[in-house]
Amino acid sequence: MYMTKERKKMYSADTILTLCKQDPEFNKYAKTFYFKKNQKIFDLTDSSGKIFFLITGVLMFTVRFGESGEDEIILNFLKENKLFSKNMLAQIYPSTSEAKALSDGACWAIDRYFFDRILTEYDVKEQFIIHELLGLSRDTFSHLRKSTTSKEERVRMCIKQIGEQLGTKGENGEIVLPAAITQPIIANFSTATREFVALIIKKLTSEGILQVRPKPWIILDVDRL
């Protein structure tokens, strides 16, 4: 389904949250809570009845698989001004999907029935769900596309993706990554071993593409990733 910029804006998290806040009962059904780094967001409250809006902080979505759920991959990352819910993730991924905090932050926790009522009143519920599921499908396709590349290409692609999604762009085109990004996270996201990721990071550093000391990491030349 193709969406123009105007339609995407209509179903953006900011727009939907604005519609919710316009309702006089918003503060009755929406509460702010604060989380700490490494905390599982879905463990903080009854997520089955909540829609979350990330106010500040950085999160990552993970999926566990395998017979005992011992294997885990990072599906994607999220920063402020985004909506998410476990129910939406469950439409595509198993119940083992989780949202974990990479930094301290805060969320709005909005009652799902209140949220559904607002979407229905403004006649945007179906389109909003399609918009969100398309985003999750793109994440899945991105992982499938990475699986067709070499390990080095996957690591490079993952660092670039994190920079584009979470990084802060400097005056000279460099991209400063969040301090929470580490080699283990890159390894998990790229499905490469930590040892291999360490080798590639050393290579990127020697080539002047990446700076890892002092923290935070800085992508010096994103076009060469």
Summary of the structure (lengths in Angstrom):
residues: 225
radius of gyration: 18.6
end to end distance: 30.4
largest distance: 57.1
contacts: 651
relative contact order: 0.13
helix: 46%
strand: 24%
